[in-house]
Amino acid sequence: MTRCRYITDRLYNFNGTGKPDPDMDPDFRAKMSKLCPPRSKGQPDPLVDLTPGSYYNFSSLYYSQIQSRRAVLHLDNDLLRGNDTQQIVEEFARSDEGFEDFRRSFALSMSRMGSIGVLTGNQGEIRRNCRFTNAESP
């Protein structure tokens, strides 16, 4: 789920052009525009399902929607821009077989992350801004 405020630029003013994101499927854009009309300050900010039709389950549908230019977030759409990531989207979009590959890859990634040593005491820092170490922080 995400809030409409995170996708309104894609729907109405992509990259400051005053036009919608040309990479978004026009029918999908029309549907999203109904869910997220232009709003003024103080108006409600509705929630939008990131994978409509998935019934809150993460499945190959997510990747299929990216292939169909029906990604809600621009970040997801960008997965089609690189050769490596485009191939991954294609692999994971292939029904249950491809999604099983995703599950295995995800489990392996989580396992690897779990083995990363935690820094304690003065060995590390909690960043005030995730883009910079605290010494470099603007």
DSSP file (Angstrom, degrees, kcal/mol; ACC not computed):
  #  RESIDUE AA STRUCTURE BP1 BP2  ACC     N-H-->O    O-->H-N    N-H-->O    O-->H-N    TCO  KAPPA ALPHA  PHI   PSI    X-CA   Y-CA   Z-CA
    1    1 A M              0   0    0      0, 0.0     2,-0.3     0, 0.0    48,-0.2   0.000 360.0 360.0 360.0 149.1    0.0    0.0    0.0
    2    2 A T  E     -A   48   0A   0     46,-2.0    46,-3.3    44,-0.0     2,-0.3  -0.954 360.0-102.9-146.4 165.6    1.0    3.6   -0.6
    3    3 A R  E >   -A   47   0A   0     -2,-0.3     3,-1.9    44,-0.2     4,-0.3  -0.651  29.0-119.4 -90.3 149.5   -0.6    7.0   -0.3
    4    4 A C  G >> S+     0   0    0     42,-2.2     3,-2.4     1,-0.3     4,-1.4   0.829 108.2  71.7 -55.0 -34.4   -1.8    8.9   -3.3
    5    5 A R  G 34 S+     0   0    0      1,-0.3     4,-0.3    41,-0.2    -1,-0.3   0.756  92.5  58.2 -57.9 -22.2    0.6   11.7   -2.6
    6    6 A Y  G <4 S+     0   0    0     -3,-1.9    -1,-0.3     1,-0.2    -2,-0.2   0.565 115.9  32.0 -85.4  -7.2    3.5    9.5   -3.6
    7    7 A I  T <> S+     0   0    0     -3,-2.4     4,-1.5    -4,-0.3     3,-0.4   0.464  88.3  94.2-124.7  -4.1    2.1    8.9   -7.1
    8    8 A T  H  X>S+     0   0    0     -4,-1.4     4,-2.4     1,-0.2     5,-0.6   0.860  84.4  56.5 -62.4 -34.2    0.3   12.1   -8.0
    9    9 A D  H  >5S+     0   0    0     -4,-0.3     4,-1.6     1,-0.2    -1,-0.2   0.905 106.4  50.9 -62.1 -38.4    3.4   13.5   -9.8
   10   10 A R  H  45S+     0   0    0     -3,-0.4    11,-3.0     1,-0.2     4,-0.3   0.849 115.5  43.0 -64.2 -33.0    3.4   10.4  -12.0
   11   11 A L  H  <5S+     0   0    0     -4,-1.5    -2,-0.2     9,-0.2    -1,-0.2   0.814 134.5   8.4 -83.4 -31.5   -0.3   11.0  -12.8
   12   12 A Y  H  <5S+     0   0    0     -4,-2.4    -3,-0.2    -5,-0.2    -2,-0.2   0.647 134.2  21.5-128.1 -22.5   -0.3   14.7  -13.4
   13   13 A N    ><< -     0   0    0     -4,-1.6     3,-1.9    -5,-0.6     2,-0.2  -0.305  66.9-172.8-151.7  57.8    3.1   16.3  -13.5
   14   14 A F  G >  S-     0   0    0      5,-3.2     3,-2.0     1,-0.3     5,-0.4  -0.374  78.6 -14.5 -64.8 124.9    5.8   13.8  -14.3
   15   15 A N  G 3  S-     0   0    0      1,-0.3    -1,-0.3    -2,-0.2    -5,-0.1   0.800 125.3 -62.6  50.8  33.6    9.3   15.3  -14.0
   16   16 A G  G <  S+     0   0    0     -3,-1.9    -1,-0.3    -7,-0.1    -2,-0.2   0.668 107.8 122.6  73.1  17.0    7.7   18.8  -13.9
   17   17 A T  S <  S-     0   0    0     -3,-2.0    -2,-0.1     2,-0.3    -4,-0.1   0.641  75.5-125.1 -85.2 -14.6    6.2   18.5  -17.4
   18   18 A G  S    S+     0   0    0      1,-0.3    -5,-0.2    -9,-0.1    -3,-0.1   0.547  83.0  94.8  78.0   6.3    2.6   19.1  -16.5
   19   19 A K  S    S-     0   0    0     -5,-0.4    -5,-3.2     1,-0.1    -1,-0.3  -0.837  81.8 -95.8-125.5 162.8    1.9   15.7  -18.2
   20   20 A P        -     0   0    0      0, 0.0    -9,-0.2     0, 0.0   -10,-0.1  -0.273  54.6 -78.3 -74.2 165.8    1.5   12.2  -16.9
   21   21 A D    >   -     0   0    0    -11,-3.0     3,-1.5     1,-0.2     8,-0.1  -0.502  37.6-150.4 -62.8 117.4    4.3    9.6  -17.0
   22   22 A P  T 3  S+     0   0    0      0, 0.0    -1,-0.2     0, 0.0   -12,-0.0   0.680  92.0  64.3 -68.6 -15.9    4.5    8.4  -20.6
   23   23 A D  T 3  S+     0   0    0      2,-0.1     2,-0.4     3,-0.0    -2,-0.1   0.577  83.1  94.5 -82.5  -8.6    5.7    5.0  -19.5
   24   24 A M  S <  S-     0   0    0     -3,-1.5    46,-0.2   -14,-0.1    45,-0.1  -0.688  89.7-105.5 -87.9 134.5    2.5    4.2  -17.6
   25   25 A D     >  -     0   0    0     44,-3.0     4,-2.8    -2,-0.4     5,-0.2  -0.341  28.5-132.7 -54.0 128.7   -0.2    2.2  -19.4
   26   26 A P  H  > S+     0   0    0      0, 0.0     4,-2.2     0, 0.0     5,-0.1   0.863 104.1  49.1 -59.0 -39.3   -3.0    4.7  -20.3
   27   27 A D  H  > S+     0   0    0      2,-0.2     4,-1.9     1,-0.2     5,-0.1   0.908 113.5  46.9 -66.7 -40.3   -5.8    2.5  -19.0
   28   28 A F  H  > S+     0   0    0      2,-0.2     4,-2.7     1,-0.2     5,-0.2   0.900 110.0  53.5 -66.2 -40.7   -4.0    2.0  -15.7
   29   29 A R  H  X S+     0   0    0     -4,-2.8     4,-2.5     1,-0.2    -2,-0.2   0.906 107.6  51.3 -60.4 -41.9   -3.2    5.7  -15.4
   30   30 A A  H  X S+     0   0    0     -4,-2.2     4,-1.4     2,-0.2    -1,-0.2   0.906 111.0  48.3 -62.2 -41.3   -7.0    6.4  -15.9
   31   31 A K  H  X S+     0   0    0     -4,-1.9     4,-1.6     1,-0.2     3,-0.2   0.927 113.1  46.8 -64.3 -45.2   -7.8    4.0  -13.1
   32   32 A M  H  X S+     0   0    0     -4,-2.7     4,-2.4     1,-0.2    -2,-0.2   0.856 107.2  58.1 -65.8 -34.8   -5.2    5.4  -10.8
   33   33 A S  H  < S+     0   0    0     -4,-2.5    -1,-0.2     1,-0.2    -2,-0.2   0.843 104.9  51.0 -64.9 -32.9   -6.4    9.0  -11.6
   34   34 A K  H  < S+     0   0    0     -4,-1.4    -1,-0.2    -3,-0.2    -2,-0.2   0.887 114.3  43.3 -69.4 -38.2   -9.9    8.0  -10.3
   35   35 A L  H  < S+     0   0    0     -4,-1.6    -2,-0.2     1,-0.3    -1,-0.2   0.824 126.9  32.1 -73.6 -30.9   -8.4    6.7   -7.1
   36   36 A C  S  < S+     0   0    0     -4,-2.4    -1,-0.3    -5,-0.1    -2,-0.1  -0.625  77.3 177.7-129.4  71.6   -6.0    9.6   -6.7
   37   37 A P        -     0   0    0      0, 0.0    -3,-0.1     0, 0.0   -29,-0.1  -0.307  50.5 -76.7 -68.7 160.5   -7.6   12.8   -8.2
   38   38 A P        -     0   0    0      0, 0.0     2,-0.3     0, 0.0    -5,-0.0  -0.326  61.8-159.5 -54.7 137.9   -5.6   16.1   -7.9
   39   39 A R        -     0   0    0     -3,-0.1     2,-0.2     4,-0.1     3,-0.1  -0.893  14.3-137.6-128.0 155.4   -6.0   17.2   -4.3
   40   40 A S    >   -     0   0    0     -2,-0.3     3,-2.2     1,-0.1     0, 0.0  -0.646  48.3 -72.8-101.6 163.2   -5.6   20.4   -2.3
   41   41 A K  T 3  S+     0   0    0      1,-0.3    -1,-0.1    -2,-0.2     0, 0.0  -0.283 120.6  25.4 -55.3 135.7   -4.0   20.8    1.0
   42   42 A G  T 3  S+     0   0    0      1,-0.4    -1,-0.3    -3,-0.1     3,-0.1   0.236  91.9 121.5  93.2 -13.7   -6.1   19.3    3.8
   43   43 A Q  S <  S-     0   0    0     -3,-2.2    -1,-0.4     1,-0.1    -4,-0.1  -0.443  74.8 -84.4 -78.6 158.3   -8.0   16.9    1.6
   44   44 A P        -     0   0    0      0, 0.0    -1,-0.1     0, 0.0    -4,-0.1  -0.203  31.1-144.4 -59.9 152.9   -7.8   13.1    2.3
   45   45 A D        -     0   0    0     -3,-0.1    -9,-0.1   -41,-0.0    -6,-0.0  -0.821  24.3-150.7-120.2  87.7   -4.8   11.2    1.0
   46   46 A P        -     0   0    0      0, 0.0   -42,-2.2     0, 0.0     2,-0.3  -0.077  13.0-113.4 -62.7 157.6   -6.2    7.7    0.1
   47   47 A L  E     -A    3   0A   0    -44,-0.2     2,-0.4   -43,-0.1   -44,-0.2  -0.671  27.4-157.2 -85.9 145.4   -4.3    4.5    0.2
   48   48 A V  E     -A    2   0A   0    -46,-3.3   -46,-2.0    -2,-0.3     2,-0.3  -0.987  19.6-120.1-126.2 134.8   -3.6    2.7   -3.1
   49   49 A D        -     0   0    0     -2,-0.4    23,-0.0   -48,-0.2   -46,-0.0  -0.582  15.0-148.2 -71.9 128.6   -2.8   -1.0   -3.4
   50   50 A L  S    S+     0   0    0     -2,-0.3    22,-0.6     1,-0.3    23,-0.2   0.773  95.0  29.6 -70.9 -25.8    0.6   -1.5   -5.0
   51   51 A T  S >  S-     0   0    0     20,-0.1     3,-2.1    21,-0.1    -1,-0.3  -0.660  86.3-154.1-133.1  77.9   -0.4   -4.7   -6.7
   52   52 A P  T 3  S+     0   0    0      0, 0.0    -4,-0.0     0, 0.0    -2,-0.0  -0.256  81.3  25.2 -55.4 133.6   -4.2   -4.4   -7.4
   53   53 A G  T 3  S+     0   0    0      0, 0.0     8,-0.0     0, 0.0     0, 0.0   0.366  92.2 101.5  95.1  -4.8   -5.7   -7.9   -7.6
   54   54 A S  S X  S-     0   0    0     -3,-2.1     3,-1.1     5,-0.0     7,-0.1   0.630  78.2-137.9 -88.0 -12.6   -3.1   -9.6   -5.4
   55   55 A Y  T 3   -     0   0    0      1,-0.3     3,-0.1    -4,-0.2     0, 0.0   0.901  69.9 -55.2  54.7  44.4   -5.3   -9.6   -2.3
   56   56 A Y  T 3  S+     0   0    0     -5,-0.3     2,-0.4     1,-0.2    -1,-0.3   0.652 111.3 122.6  66.1  18.7   -2.4   -8.6   -0.1
   57   57 A N    <   -     0   0    0     -3,-1.1     2,-0.6    -6,-0.2    -1,-0.2  -0.906  62.9-129.6-108.5 140.2   -0.2  -11.5   -1.3
   58   58 A F        +     0   0    0     -2,-0.4     2,-0.2    -3,-0.1    -3,-0.0  -0.789  50.4 142.6 -87.5 121.4    3.1  -11.0   -2.9
   59   59 A S    >>  -     0   0    0     -2,-0.6     3,-1.3    34,-0.0     4,-0.5  -0.782  69.0 -76.5-145.6-175.2    3.1  -13.0   -6.1
   60   60 A S  H 3> S+     0   0    0      1,-0.3     4,-2.3    -2,-0.2     3,-0.3   0.687 114.3  80.9 -64.6 -16.9    4.3  -13.1   -9.7
   61   61 A L  H 3> S+     0   0    0      1,-0.2     4,-2.6     2,-0.2    -1,-0.3   0.869  84.0  60.3 -57.3 -37.1    1.5  -10.7  -10.4
   62   62 A Y  H <> S+     0   0    0     -3,-1.3     4,-1.4     1,-0.2    -1,-0.2   0.937 109.5  41.0 -55.1 -48.8    3.7   -7.9   -9.1
   63   63 A Y  H  X S+     0   0    0     -4,-0.5     4,-2.1    -3,-0.3    -1,-0.2   0.850 112.1  55.3 -71.9 -34.8    6.3   -8.6  -11.8
   64   64 A S  H  X S+     0   0    0     -4,-2.3     4,-1.7     1,-0.2    -1,-0.2   0.891 106.7  51.6 -63.5 -38.9    3.6   -9.1  -14.5
   65   65 A Q  H  <>S+     0   0    0     -4,-2.6     5,-3.3     2,-0.2     6,-0.3   0.861 106.8  53.0 -67.9 -34.4    2.2   -5.7  -13.7
   66   66 A I  H ><5S+     0   0    0     -4,-1.4     3,-1.6     4,-0.2     5,-0.3   0.935 108.4  50.4 -63.3 -44.6    5.6   -4.1  -14.1
   67   67 A Q  H 3<5S+     0   0    0     -4,-2.1    -2,-0.2     1,-0.3    -1,-0.2   0.844 108.9  52.3 -60.7 -33.7    6.0   -5.8  -17.5
   68   68 A S  T 3<5S-     0   0    0     -4,-1.7    -1,-0.3    -5,-0.1    -2,-0.2   0.316 118.1-111.5 -86.3   8.7    2.6   -4.4  -18.5
   69   69 A R  T < 5S+     0   0    0     -3,-1.6   -44,-3.0   -45,-0.1    -3,-0.2   0.850  85.7 121.8  62.4  36.0    3.6   -0.8  -17.5
   70   70 A R      < +     0   0    0     -5,-3.3     2,-0.4   -46,-0.2    -4,-0.2  -0.067  27.2 136.5-118.1  30.2    1.1   -1.0  -14.6
   71   71 A A        -     0   0    0     -5,-0.3   -20,-0.1    -6,-0.3     6,-0.1  -0.641  46.1-150.6 -77.6 133.0    3.5   -0.4  -11.7
   72   72 A V  S    S+     0   0    0    -22,-0.6     2,-0.3    -2,-0.4    -1,-0.2   0.941  80.5  54.6 -69.4 -47.6    2.1    2.0   -9.2
   73   73 A L  S  > S-     0   0    0    -23,-0.2     4,-1.6     1,-0.1     3,-0.5  -0.687  77.6-137.5 -92.5 140.1    5.4    3.4   -8.1
   74   74 A H  H  > S+     0   0    0     -2,-0.3     4,-1.9     1,-0.2    -1,-0.1   0.858 104.4  63.4 -61.0 -35.2    7.9    4.9  -10.6
   75   75 A L  H  4 S+     0   0    0      1,-0.2     4,-0.3     2,-0.2    -1,-0.2   0.896 103.0  47.9 -56.4 -42.5   10.7    3.1   -8.8
   76   76 A D  H >4 S+     0   0    0     -3,-0.5     3,-1.6     1,-0.2    -1,-0.2   0.905 108.2  55.0 -65.7 -41.0    9.1   -0.3   -9.7
   77   77 A N  H >< S+     0   0    0     -4,-1.6     3,-1.9     1,-0.3    -1,-0.2   0.838  96.2  66.8 -59.8 -34.0    8.7    0.8  -13.3
   78   78 A D  G >X S+     0   0    0     -4,-1.9     3,-1.8     1,-0.3     4,-0.5   0.655  78.5  81.4 -65.4 -14.7   12.5    1.6  -13.4
   79   79 A L  G <4 S+     0   0    0     -3,-1.6     3,-0.4    -4,-0.3    -1,-0.3   0.743  87.5  58.0 -61.5 -20.8   13.2   -2.1  -13.0
   80   80 A L  G <4 S+     0   0    0     -3,-1.9    -1,-0.3    -4,-0.2    -2,-0.2   0.541  91.2  72.7 -84.3  -6.7   12.6   -2.4  -16.8
   81   81 A R  T <4 S+     0   0    0     -3,-1.8     2,-0.4    -4,-0.2    -1,-0.2   0.750  88.5  61.3 -83.8 -24.6   15.3    0.2  -17.6
   82   82 A G  S  X S-     0   0    0     -4,-0.5     4,-2.9    -3,-0.4     5,-0.2  -0.823  77.1-133.2-106.0 144.2   18.3   -2.0  -16.9
   83   83 A N  H  > S+     0   0    0     -2,-0.4     4,-2.1     2,-0.2     5,-0.2   0.924 106.6  47.5 -57.9 -46.3   19.2   -5.2  -18.7
   84   84 A D  H  > S+     0   0    0      1,-0.2     4,-1.7     2,-0.2    -1,-0.2   0.947 117.0  41.1 -62.0 -49.5   20.0   -7.1  -15.5
   85   85 A T  H  > S+     0   0    0      1,-0.2     4,-2.5     2,-0.2    -1,-0.2   0.857 112.0  55.8 -70.9 -33.3   16.8   -6.0  -13.7
   86   86 A Q  H  X S+     0   0    0     -4,-2.9     4,-2.4     1,-0.2    -1,-0.2   0.912 107.7  49.6 -63.2 -41.1   14.6   -6.4  -16.8
   87   87 A Q  H  X S+     0   0    0     -4,-2.1     4,-2.3    -5,-0.2    -1,-0.2   0.885 110.2  50.8 -64.5 -38.0   15.8  -10.0  -17.1
   88   88 A I  H  X S+     0   0    0     -4,-1.7     4,-2.9     2,-0.2     5,-0.2   0.926 109.5  50.0 -65.4 -44.2   15.0  -10.6  -13.4
   89   89 A V  H  X S+     0   0    0     -4,-2.5     4,-1.8   -10,-0.2    -2,-0.2   0.933 111.7  48.9 -58.4 -46.1   11.5   -9.1  -13.8
   90   90 A E  H  X S+     0   0    0     -4,-2.4     4,-0.7     1,-0.2    -1,-0.2   0.904 113.1  47.3 -61.1 -42.0   10.9  -11.4  -16.8
   91   91 A E  H >< S+     0   0    0     -4,-2.3     3,-0.9     1,-0.2    -2,-0.2   0.941 115.0  44.1 -65.3 -47.5   12.1  -14.4  -14.9
   92   92 A F  H 3< S+     0   0    0     -4,-2.9    -1,-0.2     1,-0.2    -2,-0.2   0.715 106.2  62.1 -73.6 -20.1   10.0  -13.7  -11.8
   93   93 A A  H 3< S+     0   0    0     -4,-1.8     2,-1.4    -5,-0.2    -1,-0.2   0.685  74.7 105.7 -77.6 -17.6    6.9  -12.8  -13.8
   94   94 A R  S <X>S-     0   0    0     -3,-0.9     4,-3.0    -4,-0.7     5,-0.7  -0.493  90.7 -98.8 -68.6  94.0    6.7  -16.3  -15.3
   95   95 A S  H  >5S-     0   0    0     -2,-1.4     4,-1.6     1,-0.2     5,-0.1   0.311  79.4 -31.1  26.1-145.4    3.8  -17.8  -13.3
   96   96 A D  H  >5S+     0   0    0      1,-0.2     4,-2.0     2,-0.2    -1,-0.2   0.841 136.1  60.2 -71.2 -33.7    4.6  -20.0  -10.3
   97   97 A E  H  >5S+     0   0    0      1,-0.2     4,-1.2     2,-0.2    -1,-0.2   0.944 109.4  41.6 -60.4 -49.7    7.9  -21.4  -11.7
   98   98 A G  H  X5S+     0   0    0     -4,-3.0     4,-1.5     1,-0.2    -1,-0.2   0.865 112.2  55.0 -66.3 -36.1    9.5  -18.0  -12.0
   99   99 A F  H  X<S+     0   0    0     -4,-1.6     4,-2.5    -5,-0.7    -1,-0.2   0.826 100.8  58.8 -71.0 -29.0    8.1  -16.9   -8.6
  100  100 A E  H  X S+     0   0    0     -4,-2.0     4,-2.3     2,-0.2    -1,-0.2   0.882 102.8  54.3 -63.1 -36.7    9.7  -19.9   -6.9
  101  101 A D  H  X S+     0   0    0     -4,-1.2     4,-2.5     2,-0.2    -2,-0.2   0.911 107.8  50.6 -60.0 -41.6   13.0  -18.6   -8.2
  102  102 A F  H  X S+     0   0    0     -4,-1.5     4,-3.2     2,-0.2     5,-0.2   0.940 108.5  51.2 -60.6 -47.5   12.2  -15.3   -6.5
  103  103 A R  H  X S+     0   0    0     -4,-2.5     4,-2.6     1,-0.2    -2,-0.2   0.910 111.6  47.0 -59.1 -43.0   11.4  -17.0   -3.2
  104  104 A R  H  X S+     0   0    0     -4,-2.3     4,-2.4     2,-0.2    -1,-0.2   0.935 114.1  47.4 -63.7 -45.4   14.7  -18.9   -3.3
  105  105 A S  H  X S+     0   0    0     -4,-2.5     4,-2.3     1,-0.2    -2,-0.2   0.904 113.1  48.9 -62.3 -41.5   16.6  -15.7   -4.1
  106  106 A F  H  X S+     0   0    0     -4,-3.2     4,-2.6     2,-0.2     5,-0.2   0.923 110.8  49.6 -65.1 -44.8   14.8  -13.8   -1.4
  107  107 A A  H  X S+     0   0    0     -4,-2.6     4,-2.3    -5,-0.2    -2,-0.2   0.911 111.5  49.2 -61.5 -42.5   15.4  -16.5    1.2
  108  108 A L  H  X S+     0   0    0     -4,-2.4     4,-2.5     2,-0.2    -1,-0.2   0.910 111.1  50.1 -62.8 -42.6   19.1  -16.6    0.3
  109  109 A S  H  X S+     0   0    0     -4,-2.3     4,-2.6     2,-0.2    -2,-0.2   0.914 110.9  48.6 -62.5 -43.4   19.4  -12.8    0.5
  110  110 A M  H  X S+     0   0    0     -4,-2.6     4,-2.1     2,-0.2    -1,-0.2   0.898 110.8  51.4 -64.1 -39.9   17.7  -12.8    4.0
  111  111 A S  H  X S+     0   0    0     -4,-2.3     4,-0.8    -5,-0.2    -2,-0.2   0.925 111.1  47.5 -62.5 -44.5   20.0  -15.5    5.2
  112  112 A R  H >< S+     0   0    0     -4,-2.5     3,-0.8     1,-0.2     4,-0.3   0.908 111.2  50.7 -63.6 -41.9   23.1  -13.5    4.0
  113  113 A M  H >< S+     0   0    0     -4,-2.6     3,-1.3     1,-0.2    -1,-0.2   0.865 104.8  58.8 -64.4 -34.2   21.8  -10.3    5.6
  114  114 A G  H 3< S+     0   0    0     -4,-2.1    -1,-0.2     1,-0.3    -2,-0.2   0.735 101.8  54.7 -66.5 -21.7   21.3  -12.3    8.8
  115  115 A S  T << S+     0   0    0     -4,-0.8     2,-0.4    -3,-0.8    -1,-0.3   0.450  78.8 113.4 -93.1   0.4   24.9  -13.2    8.9
  116  116 A I  S <  S-     0   0    0     -3,-1.3     2,-0.1    -4,-0.3    -3,-0.0  -0.578  75.3-115.6 -71.0 128.6   26.1   -9.6    8.7
  117  117 A G        -     0   0    0     -2,-0.4     2,-0.4     1,-0.1    -1,-0.1  -0.394  22.8-126.9 -68.5 140.4   27.8   -8.7   11.9
  118  118 A V        -     0   0    0     -2,-0.1     2,-0.4     6,-0.0    -1,-0.1  -0.743  18.4-133.7 -88.4 131.3   26.2   -6.0   14.1
  119  119 A L        -     0   0    0     -2,-0.4     2,-0.3     6,-0.1     5,-0.0  -0.680  28.6-173.0 -83.6 136.1   28.4   -3.2   15.1
  120  120 A T    >   -     0   0    0     -2,-0.4     3,-2.2     4,-0.0     4,-0.1  -0.815  44.6  -1.5-126.2 166.8   28.2   -2.2   18.8
  121  121 A G  G >  S-     0   0    0     -2,-0.3     3,-0.5     1,-0.3    -2,-0.0  -0.322 130.8 -15.1  59.4-128.2   29.5    0.5   21.0
  122  122 A N  G 3  S+     0   0    0      1,-0.2    -1,-0.3    -2,-0.1    -3,-0.0   0.321 115.2  92.4 -90.5   7.0   31.8    2.9   19.2
  123  123 A Q  G <  S+     0   0    0     -3,-2.2     2,-0.2     2,-0.0    -1,-0.2   0.751  96.6   6.7 -73.6 -24.1   32.2    0.6   16.1
  124  124 A G    <   -     0   0    0     -3,-0.5     2,-0.3    -4,-0.1    -6,-0.0  -0.725  67.0-132.8-142.9-170.6   29.3    2.1   14.2
  125  125 A E        -     0   0    0     -2,-0.2     2,-0.7     2,-0.0    -6,-0.1  -0.992  18.8-122.0-150.5 154.4   26.7    4.9   14.2
  126  126 A I        -     0   0    0     -2,-0.3     2,-0.1     7,-0.0     4,-0.0  -0.906  43.0-128.8 -96.2 116.5   23.1    5.4   13.6
  127  127 A R        -     0   0    0     -2,-0.7     3,-0.2     1,-0.1     6,-0.1  -0.404  13.9-154.7 -73.5 138.5   22.9    7.9   10.8
  128  128 A R  S    S+     0   0    0      1,-0.3     2,-0.4    -2,-0.1    -1,-0.1   0.809  97.1  26.4 -74.6 -31.8   20.8   11.1   11.1
  129  129 A N  S >  S-     0   0    0      3,-0.5     3,-2.1     1,-0.1    -1,-0.3  -0.983  79.6-144.4-132.2 118.8   20.6   11.1    7.3
  130  130 A C  T 3  S+     0   0    0     -2,-0.4    -1,-0.1     1,-0.3    -3,-0.1   0.676  96.3  62.1 -61.4 -17.0   20.9    7.7    5.6
  131  131 A R  T 3  S+     0   0    0      1,-0.1     2,-0.3     2,-0.0    -1,-0.3   0.641 108.7  37.4 -82.7 -14.0   22.7    9.2    2.6
  132  132 A F  S <  S-     0   0    0     -3,-2.1    -3,-0.5     2,-0.0    -4,-0.1  -0.962  81.3-112.4-137.0 149.6   25.7   10.4    4.7
  133  133 A T    >>  -     0   0    0     -2,-0.3     4,-1.3     1,-0.1     3,-0.8  -0.467  46.2-106.4 -68.6 158.9   27.8    9.4    7.6
  134  134 A N  T 34 S+     0   0    0      1,-0.3     3,-0.2     2,-0.2    -1,-0.1   0.839 121.8  56.0 -60.8 -32.2   27.2   11.7   10.6
  135  135 A A  T 34 S+     0   0    0      1,-0.2    -1,-0.3     3,-0.0    -3,-0.0   0.826 114.3  39.7 -67.1 -30.7   30.6   13.3   10.0
  136  136 A E  T <4 S+     0   0    0     -3,-0.8    -1,-0.2     2,-0.0    -2,-0.2   0.567  86.5 126.8 -92.2 -10.5   29.6   14.2    6.4
  137  137 A S     <        0   0    0     -4,-1.3    -3,-0.0    -3,-0.2    -4,-0.0  -0.187 360.0 360.0 -57.3 132.6   26.0   15.1    7.1
  138  138 A P              0   0    0      0, 0.0    -1,-0.2     0, 0.0    -4,-0.1   0.495 360.0 360.0 -70.0 360.0   25.0   18.5    5.8
